[in-house]
Amino acid sequence: MELLDIRNLSAGVEGRPILKNLSLSLNAGEVHAIMGPNGSGKSTLAQVLAGRTEYQVTAGSVLFQGADLLAMKPEDRARAGVFLAFQYPVEIPGVNSTYFLRAALNECRKARGEPELAPIEFLKLVKQKSKILQLDPALLNRPVNEGFSGGEKKTQRNFPDGRPRTQARHPR
């Protein structure tokens, strides 16, 4: 199944063209790396896919799971699984990780037309996913990213529903 289909995409920022006629297809389950020298458009592509309004698309199309990604608002793209993740996620003192994850999951469920998970259902899911990810359940009682190692932060970013994500990492 084609996950992402980019056809003849041209885009830029502040009137300066950066991407010129880019085409790329990614299928579900595949792993790809986009590499190139500084200024070749890697970050621009990530920003365009995430829906950053400072970037202008001048030509082309982008389909994500068959839907017109360019017509979607950034928050709808994120709910669908297209978003930028920070390489070094920020700490959010005072916000419990479990509550944060439940709110994030329920936003995704709501966007898919699914009912929200009640706290007890969510805790069952968290326990299941913690085992799969080999995540110490005690970490879920800490504030978001506070005191987490880099690996723990990255594991938590993919938690709790384990669905495939199209994700571009961007330094802070």
Rosetta constraint file for C-alpha pairs under 8 A:
AtomPair CA 1 CA 27 HARMONIC 5.59 0.50
AtomPair CA 1 CA 28 HARMONIC 5.76 0.50
AtomPair CA 2 CA 25 HARMONIC 7.07 0.50
AtomPair CA 2 CA 26 HARMONIC 6.04 0.50
AtomPair CA 2 CA 27 HARMONIC 4.25 0.50
AtomPair CA 2 CA 28 HARMONIC 6.10 0.50
AtomPair CA 2 CA 65 HARMONIC 6.60 0.50
AtomPair CA 2 CA 66 HARMONIC 7.86 0.50
AtomPair CA 3 CA 25 HARMONIC 7.72 0.50
AtomPair CA 3 CA 26 HARMONIC 5.69 0.50
AtomPair CA 3 CA 27 HARMONIC 4.91 0.50
AtomPair CA 3 CA 28 HARMONIC 5.22 0.50
AtomPair CA 3 CA 63 HARMONIC 7.96 0.50
AtomPair CA 3 CA 64 HARMONIC 5.65 0.50
AtomPair CA 3 CA 65 HARMONIC 4.80 0.50
AtomPair CA 3 CA 66 HARMONIC 7.56 0.50
AtomPair CA 4 CA 24 HARMONIC 7.84 0.50
AtomPair CA 4 CA 25 HARMONIC 5.66 0.50
AtomPair CA 4 CA 26 HARMONIC 5.07 0.50
AtomPair CA 4 CA 27 HARMONIC 6.74 0.50
AtomPair CA 4 CA 62 HARMONIC 7.22 0.50
AtomPair CA 4 CA 63 HARMONIC 5.72 0.50
AtomPair CA 4 CA 64 HARMONIC 4.61 0.50
AtomPair CA 4 CA 65 HARMONIC 6.28 0.50
AtomPair CA 4 CA 66 HARMONIC 7.90 0.50
AtomPair CA 5 CA 23 HARMONIC 7.67 0.50
AtomPair CA 5 CA 24 HARMONIC 6.02 0.50
AtomPair CA 5 CA 25 HARMONIC 4.48 0.50
AtomPair CA 5 CA 26 HARMONIC 6.49 0.50
AtomPair CA 5 CA 62 HARMONIC 5.65 0.50
AtomPair CA 5 CA 63 HARMONIC 5.05 0.50
AtomPair CA 5 CA 64 HARMONIC 6.52 0.50
AtomPair CA 6 CA 22 HARMONIC 7.10 0.50
AtomPair CA 6 CA 23 HARMONIC 4.99 0.50
AtomPair CA 6 CA 24 HARMONIC 4.97 0.50
AtomPair CA 6 CA 25 HARMONIC 6.10 0.50
AtomPair CA 6 CA 60 HARMONIC 7.57 0.50
AtomPair CA 6 CA 61 HARMONIC 5.91 0.50
AtomPair CA 6 CA 62 HARMONIC 4.48 0.50
AtomPair CA 6 CA 63 HARMONIC 6.50 0.50
AtomPair CA 7 CA 21 HARMONIC 7.52 0.50
AtomPair CA 7 CA 22 HARMONIC 6.46 0.50
AtomPair CA 7 CA 23 HARMONIC 4.43 0.50
AtomPair CA 7 CA 24 HARMONIC 6.66 0.50
AtomPair CA 7 CA 60 HARMONIC 5.51 0.50
AtomPair CA 7 CA 61 HARMONIC 5.29 0.50
AtomPair CA 7 CA 62 HARMONIC 6.39 0.50
AtomPair CA 8 CA 20 HARMONIC 7.52 0.50
AtomPair CA 8 CA 21 HARMONIC 4.06 0.50
AtomPair CA 8 CA 22 HARMONIC 4.86 0.50
AtomPair CA 8 CA 23 HARMONIC 5.11 0.50
AtomPair CA 8 CA 59 HARMONIC 6.81 0.50
AtomPair CA 8 CA 60 HARMONIC 4.60 0.50
AtomPair CA 8 CA 61 HARMONIC 6.84 0.50
AtomPair CA 9 CA 19 HARMONIC 6.82 0.50
AtomPair CA 9 CA 20 HARMONIC 6.45 0.50
AtomPair CA 9 CA 21 HARMONIC 4.80 0.50
AtomPair CA 9 CA 22 HARMONIC 4.76 0.50
AtomPair CA 9 CA 23 HARMONIC 6.46 0.50
AtomPair CA 9 CA 57 HARMONIC 7.33 0.50
AtomPair CA 9 CA 58 HARMONIC 7.66 0.50
AtomPair CA 9 CA 59 HARMONIC 5.47 0.50
AtomPair CA 9 CA 60 HARMONIC 4.07 0.50
AtomPair CA 9 CA 61 HARMONIC 6.08 0.50
AtomPair CA 9 CA 62 HARMONIC 7.61 0.50
AtomPair CA 10 CA 17 HARMONIC 7.44 0.50
AtomPair CA 10 CA 18 HARMONIC 7.40 0.50
AtomPair CA 10 CA 19 HARMONIC 4.78 0.50
AtomPair CA 10 CA 20 HARMONIC 4.45 0.50
AtomPair CA 10 CA 21 HARMONIC 5.08 0.50
AtomPair CA 10 CA 22 HARMONIC 6.55 0.50
AtomPair CA 10 CA 57 HARMONIC 5.93 0.50
AtomPair CA 10 CA 58 HARMONIC 5.44 0.50
AtomPair CA 10 CA 59 HARMONIC 4.97 0.50
AtomPair CA 10 CA 60 HARMONIC 6.24 0.50
AtomPair CA 11 CA 17 HARMONIC 5.87 0.50
AtomPair CA 11 CA 18 HARMONIC 5.98 0.50
AtomPair CA 11 CA 19 HARMONIC 4.98 0.50
AtomPair CA 11 CA 20 HARMONIC 6.83 0.50
AtomPair CA 11 CA 44 HARMONIC 7.86 0.50
AtomPair CA 11 CA 48 HARMONIC 7.70 0.50
AtomPair CA 11 CA 55 HARMONIC 6.87 0.50
AtomPair CA 11 CA 56 HARMONIC 5.42 0.50
AtomPair CA 11 CA 57 HARMONIC 4.20 0.50
AtomPair CA 11 CA 58 HARMONIC 5.36 0.50
AtomPair CA 11 CA 59 HARMONIC 7.05 0.50
AtomPair CA 12 CA 16 HARMONIC 5.29 0.50
AtomPair CA 12 CA 17 HARMONIC 4.17 0.50
AtomPair CA 12 CA 18 HARMONIC 4.80 0.50
AtomPair CA 12 CA 19 HARMONIC 6.35 0.50
AtomPair CA 12 CA 44 HARMONIC 7.28 0.50
AtomPair CA 12 CA 55 HARMONIC 5.64 0.50
AtomPair CA 12 CA 56 HARMONIC 5.43 0.50
AtomPair CA 12 CA 57 HARMONIC 6.68 0.50
AtomPair CA 12 CA 58 HARMONIC 7.74 0.50
AtomPair CA 13 CA 17 HARMONIC 6.72 0.50
AtomPair CA 13 CA 18 HARMONIC 7.46 0.50
AtomPair CA 13 CA 54 HARMONIC 6.25 0.50
AtomPair CA 13 CA 55 HARMONIC 4.68 0.50
AtomPair CA 13 CA 56 HARMONIC 6.04 0.50
AtomPair CA 14 CA 54 HARMONIC 7.36 0.50
AtomPair CA 14 CA 55 HARMONIC 7.44 0.50
AtomPair CA 18 CA 39 HARMONIC 7.95 0.50
AtomPair CA 18 CA 40 HARMONIC 7.29 0.50
AtomPair CA 18 CA 41 HARMONIC 5.88 0.50
AtomPair CA 18 CA 44 HARMONIC 7.30 0.50
AtomPair CA 19 CA 40 HARMONIC 7.88 0.50
AtomPair CA 19 CA 41 HARMONIC 5.89 0.50
AtomPair CA 19 CA 44 HARMONIC 7.42 0.50
AtomPair CA 19 CA 45 HARMONIC 7.39 0.50
AtomPair CA 21 CA 59 HARMONIC 7.69 0.50
AtomPair CA 21 CA 60 HARMONIC 7.33 0.50
AtomPair CA 26 CA 30 HARMONIC 6.86 0.50
AtomPair CA 26 CA 32 HARMONIC 7.91 0.50
AtomPair CA 34 CA 42 HARMONIC 6.85 0.50
AtomPair CA 35 CA 42 HARMONIC 7.20 0.50
AtomPair CA 36 CA 40 HARMONIC 6.04 0.50
AtomPair CA 36 CA 42 HARMONIC 7.23 0.50
AtomPair CA 41 CA 45 HARMONIC 5.99 0.50
AtomPair CA 42 CA 46 HARMONIC 6.48 0.50
AtomPair CA 43 CA 47 HARMONIC 6.09 0.50
AtomPair CA 43 CA 170 HARMONIC 7.61 0.50
AtomPair CA 44 CA 48 HARMONIC 6.04 0.50
AtomPair CA 44 CA 55 HARMONIC 7.57 0.50
AtomPair CA 45 CA 49 HARMONIC 6.12 0.50
AtomPair CA 46 CA 50 HARMONIC 6.16 0.50
AtomPair CA 46 CA 84 HARMONIC 7.29 0.50
AtomPair CA 46 CA 168 HARMONIC 5.96 0.50
AtomPair CA 47 CA 51 HARMONIC 6.22 0.50
AtomPair CA 47 CA 52 HARMONIC 5.44 0.50
AtomPair CA 47 CA 55 HARMONIC 7.16 0.50
AtomPair CA 47 CA 84 HARMONIC 7.79 0.50
AtomPair CA 48 CA 52 HARMONIC 5.90 0.50
AtomPair CA 48 CA 55 HARMONIC 6.16 0.50
AtomPair CA 48 CA 56 HARMONIC 7.73 0.50
AtomPair CA 48 CA 57 HARMONIC 7.49 0.50
AtomPair CA 49 CA 69 HARMONIC 7.43 0.50
AtomPair CA 49 CA 70 HARMONIC 7.52 0.50
AtomPair CA 49 CA 82 HARMONIC 7.23 0.50
AtomPair CA 49 CA 83 HARMONIC 7.75 0.50
AtomPair CA 50 CA 74 HARMONIC 6.00 0.50
AtomPair CA 50 CA 77 HARMONIC 6.75 0.50
AtomPair CA 50 CA 78 HARMONIC 7.51 0.50
AtomPair CA 50 CA 82 HARMONIC 6.21 0.50
AtomPair CA 50 CA 83 HARMONIC 5.18 0.50
AtomPair CA 50 CA 84 HARMONIC 6.42 0.50
AtomPair CA 51 CA 55 HARMONIC 7.94 0.50
AtomPair CA 51 CA 70 HARMONIC 7.28 0.50
AtomPair CA 51 CA 72 HARMONIC 7.92 0.50
AtomPair CA 51 CA 73 HARMONIC 6.80 0.50
AtomPair CA 51 CA 74 HARMONIC 4.88 0.50
AtomPair CA 51 CA 77 HARMONIC 7.65 0.50
AtomPair CA 52 CA 74 HARMONIC 7.19 0.50
AtomPair CA 61 CA 68 HARMONIC 7.49 0.50
AtomPair CA 61 CA 70 HARMONIC 7.17 0.50
AtomPair CA 62 CA 68 HARMONIC 6.05 0.50
AtomPair CA 62 CA 69 HARMONIC 5.58 0.50
AtomPair CA 62 CA 70 HARMONIC 6.22 0.50
AtomPair CA 63 CA 67 HARMONIC 5.16 0.50
AtomPair CA 63 CA 68 HARMONIC 4.72 0.50
AtomPair CA 63 CA 69 HARMONIC 5.37 0.50
AtomPair CA 63 CA 70 HARMONIC 7.84 0.50
AtomPair CA 64 CA 68 HARMONIC 6.52 0.50
AtomPair CA 64 CA 69 HARMONIC 5.71 0.50
AtomPair CA 68 CA 72 HARMONIC 6.95 0.50
AtomPair CA 69 CA 77 HARMONIC 7.00 0.50
AtomPair CA 72 CA 76 HARMONIC 5.98 0.50
AtomPair CA 72 CA 77 HARMONIC 6.14 0.50
AtomPair CA 73 CA 77 HARMONIC 6.29 0.50
AtomPair CA 74 CA 78 HARMONIC 6.23 0.50
AtomPair CA 74 CA 83 HARMONIC 7.94 0.50
AtomPair CA 75 CA 79 HARMONIC 6.23 0.50
AtomPair CA 76 CA 80 HARMONIC 6.20 0.50
AtomPair CA 76 CA 111 HARMONIC 7.77 0.50
AtomPair CA 77 CA 81 HARMONIC 6.32 0.50
AtomPair CA 77 CA 82 HARMONIC 5.11 0.50
AtomPair CA 77 CA 83 HARMONIC 6.71 0.50
AtomPair CA 78 CA 82 HARMONIC 4.81 0.50
AtomPair CA 78 CA 83 HARMONIC 4.87 0.50
AtomPair CA 79 CA 107 HARMONIC 7.16 0.50
AtomPair CA 79 CA 108 HARMONIC 5.15 0.50
AtomPair CA 79 CA 111 HARMONIC 6.46 0.50
AtomPair CA 80 CA 108 HARMONIC 7.36 0.50
AtomPair CA 80 CA 111 HARMONIC 7.83 0.50
AtomPair CA 81 CA 164 HARMONIC 7.67 0.50
AtomPair CA 81 CA 165 HARMONIC 5.06 0.50
AtomPair CA 81 CA 166 HARMONIC 5.92 0.50
AtomPair CA 81 CA 167 HARMONIC 7.42 0.50
AtomPair CA 82 CA 165 HARMONIC 6.72 0.50
AtomPair CA 82 CA 166 HARMONIC 5.17 0.50
AtomPair CA 82 CA 167 HARMONIC 5.90 0.50
AtomPair CA 83 CA 166 HARMONIC 7.24 0.50
AtomPair CA 83 CA 167 HARMONIC 5.71 0.50
AtomPair CA 83 CA 168 HARMONIC 6.77 0.50
AtomPair CA 84 CA 167 HARMONIC 5.98 0.50
AtomPair CA 84 CA 168 HARMONIC 5.05 0.50
AtomPair CA 84 CA 169 HARMONIC 5.69 0.50
AtomPair CA 84 CA 170 HARMONIC 6.38 0.50
AtomPair CA 85 CA 89 HARMONIC 7.58 0.50
AtomPair CA 85 CA 167 HARMONIC 6.73 0.50
AtomPair CA 85 CA 168 HARMONIC 6.23 0.50
AtomPair CA 85 CA 169 HARMONIC 4.85 0.50
AtomPair CA 85 CA 170 HARMONIC 6.18 0.50
AtomPair CA 86 CA 169 HARMONIC 5.54 0.50
AtomPair CA 86 CA 170 HARMONIC 5.14 0.50
AtomPair CA 86 CA 171 HARMONIC 5.60 0.50
AtomPair CA 86 CA 172 HARMONIC 6.00 0.50
AtomPair CA 87 CA 169 HARMONIC 5.66 0.50
AtomPair CA 87 CA 170 HARMONIC 5.88 0.50
AtomPair CA 87 CA 171 HARMONIC 5.22 0.50
AtomPair CA 87 CA 172 HARMONIC 7.02 0.50
AtomPair CA 88 CA 150 HARMONIC 7.27 0.50
AtomPair CA 88 CA 171 HARMONIC 6.88 0.50
AtomPair CA 88 CA 172 HARMONIC 6.79 0.50
AtomPair CA 89 CA 145 HARMONIC 7.10 0.50
AtomPair CA 89 CA 153 HARMONIC 6.86 0.50
AtomPair CA 90 CA 145 HARMONIC 6.67 0.50
AtomPair CA 91 CA 143 HARMONIC 7.65 0.50
AtomPair CA 91 CA 144 HARMONIC 5.79 0.50
AtomPair CA 91 CA 145 HARMONIC 4.69 0.50
AtomPair CA 91 CA 146 HARMONIC 5.03 0.50
AtomPair CA 92 CA 143 HARMONIC 6.36 0.50
AtomPair CA 92 CA 144 HARMONIC 5.15 0.50
AtomPair CA 92 CA 145 HARMONIC 6.62 0.50
AtomPair CA 92 CA 146 HARMONIC 6.73 0.50
AtomPair CA 93 CA 143 HARMONIC 5.45 0.50
AtomPair CA 93 CA 144 HARMONIC 6.68 0.50
AtomPair CA 93 CA 146 HARMONIC 6.54 0.50
AtomPair CA 94 CA 143 HARMONIC 5.64 0.50
AtomPair CA 94 CA 144 HARMONIC 7.92 0.50
AtomPair CA 95 CA 99 HARMONIC 7.44 0.50
AtomPair CA 95 CA 100 HARMONIC 6.83 0.50
AtomPair CA 95 CA 143 HARMONIC 4.96 0.50
AtomPair CA 95 CA 144 HARMONIC 5.92 0.50
AtomPair CA 96 CA 100 HARMONIC 6.22 0.50
AtomPair CA 96 CA 140 HARMONIC 7.33 0.50
AtomPair CA 96 CA 141 HARMONIC 6.11 0.50
AtomPair CA 96 CA 142 HARMONIC 5.74 0.50
AtomPair CA 96 CA 143 HARMONIC 4.31 0.50
AtomPair CA 96 CA 144 HARMONIC 5.93 0.50
AtomPair CA 97 CA 101 HARMONIC 6.02 0.50
AtomPair CA 97 CA 139 HARMONIC 7.86 0.50
AtomPair CA 97 CA 140 HARMONIC 5.17 0.50
AtomPair CA 97 CA 141 HARMONIC 6.19 0.50
AtomPair CA 97 CA 142 HARMONIC 5.99 0.50
AtomPair CA 97 CA 143 HARMONIC 5.28 0.50
AtomPair CA 97 CA 144 HARMONIC 4.66 0.50
AtomPair CA 97 CA 145 HARMONIC 7.69 0.50
AtomPair CA 98 CA 102 HARMONIC 6.14 0.50
AtomPair CA 98 CA 140 HARMONIC 5.34 0.50
AtomPair CA 98 CA 141 HARMONIC 6.51 0.50
AtomPair CA 99 CA 103 HARMONIC 6.19 0.50
AtomPair CA 100 CA 104 HARMONIC 6.24 0.50
AtomPair CA 100 CA 144 HARMONIC 7.36 0.50
AtomPair CA 101 CA 105 HARMONIC 6.01 0.50
AtomPair CA 101 CA 159 HARMONIC 7.49 0.50
AtomPair CA 101 CA 160 HARMONIC 6.92 0.50
AtomPair CA 102 CA 106 HARMONIC 6.00 0.50
AtomPair CA 102 CA 117 HARMONIC 7.84 0.50
AtomPair CA 102 CA 119 HARMONIC 7.86 0.50
AtomPair CA 102 CA 122 HARMONIC 6.74 0.50
AtomPair CA 103 CA 107 HARMONIC 6.23 0.50
AtomPair CA 104 CA 108 HARMONIC 6.50 0.50
AtomPair CA 105 CA 109 HARMONIC 6.17 0.50
AtomPair CA 105 CA 160 HARMONIC 7.24 0.50
AtomPair CA 105 CA 161 HARMONIC 7.21 0.50
AtomPair CA 106 CA 110 HARMONIC 5.94 0.50
AtomPair CA 106 CA 115 HARMONIC 7.82 0.50
AtomPair CA 106 CA 116 HARMONIC 5.05 0.50
AtomPair CA 106 CA 117 HARMONIC 6.52 0.50
AtomPair CA 107 CA 111 HARMONIC 6.23 0.50
AtomPair CA 107 CA 116 HARMONIC 7.95 0.50
AtomPair CA 108 CA 112 HARMONIC 6.39 0.50
AtomPair CA 109 CA 113 HARMONIC 6.30 0.50
AtomPair CA 109 CA 114 HARMONIC 4.91 0.50
AtomPair CA 109 CA 115 HARMONIC 6.43 0.50
AtomPair CA 109 CA 116 HARMONIC 6.25 0.50
AtomPair CA 110 CA 114 HARMONIC 5.37 0.50
AtomPair CA 110 CA 115 HARMONIC 6.28 0.50
AtomPair CA 110 CA 116 HARMONIC 6.54 0.50
AtomPair CA 117 CA 121 HARMONIC 5.82 0.50
AtomPair CA 117 CA 122 HARMONIC 5.68 0.50
AtomPair CA 118 CA 122 HARMONIC 6.10 0.50
AtomPair CA 119 CA 123 HARMONIC 6.15 0.50
AtomPair CA 120 CA 124 HARMONIC 6.45 0.50
AtomPair CA 121 CA 125 HARMONIC 6.41 0.50
AtomPair CA 122 CA 126 HARMONIC 6.08 0.50
AtomPair CA 123 CA 127 HARMONIC 6.20 0.50
AtomPair CA 124 CA 128 HARMONIC 6.41 0.50
AtomPair CA 125 CA 129 HARMONIC 6.16 0.50
AtomPair CA 125 CA 160 HARMONIC 7.47 0.50
AtomPair CA 126 CA 130 HARMONIC 5.84 0.50
AtomPair CA 126 CA 160 HARMONIC 6.26 0.50
AtomPair CA 127 CA 131 HARMONIC 6.42 0.50
AtomPair CA 127 CA 137 HARMONIC 7.31 0.50
AtomPair CA 128 CA 132 HARMONIC 6.55 0.50
AtomPair CA 129 CA 133 HARMONIC 6.06 0.50
AtomPair CA 129 CA 159 HARMONIC 7.34 0.50
AtomPair CA 129 CA 160 HARMONIC 6.10 0.50
AtomPair CA 129 CA 161 HARMONIC 7.44 0.50
AtomPair CA 129 CA 162 HARMONIC 7.70 0.50
AtomPair CA 130 CA 134 HARMONIC 5.66 0.50
AtomPair CA 130 CA 135 HARMONIC 4.79 0.50
AtomPair CA 130 CA 136 HARMONIC 6.87 0.50
AtomPair CA 130 CA 137 HARMONIC 6.42 0.50
AtomPair CA 131 CA 135 HARMONIC 6.37 0.50
AtomPair CA 133 CA 155 HARMONIC 7.27 0.50
AtomPair CA 135 CA 139 HARMONIC 7.53 0.50
AtomPair CA 135 CA 152 HARMONIC 7.82 0.50
AtomPair CA 135 CA 155 HARMONIC 7.87 0.50
AtomPair CA 136 CA 140 HARMONIC 7.82 0.50
AtomPair CA 137 CA 141 HARMONIC 7.64 0.50
AtomPair CA 138 CA 142 HARMONIC 7.36 0.50
AtomPair CA 142 CA 146 HARMONIC 6.77 0.50
AtomPair CA 145 CA 153 HARMONIC 5.98 0.50
AtomPair CA 148 CA 152 HARMONIC 5.58 0.50
AtomPair CA 148 CA 153 HARMONIC 5.93 0.50
AtomPair CA 149 CA 153 HARMONIC 6.28 0.50
AtomPair CA 150 CA 154 HARMONIC 6.36 0.50
AtomPair CA 151 CA 155 HARMONIC 6.14 0.50
AtomPair CA 152 CA 156 HARMONIC 6.11 0.50
AtomPair CA 153 CA 157 HARMONIC 6.21 0.50
AtomPair CA 154 CA 158 HARMONIC 6.89 0.50
AtomPair CA 155 CA 159 HARMONIC 6.60 0.50
AtomPair CA 156 CA 160 HARMONIC 7.57 0.50
AtomPair CA 158 CA 162 HARMONIC 6.22 0.50
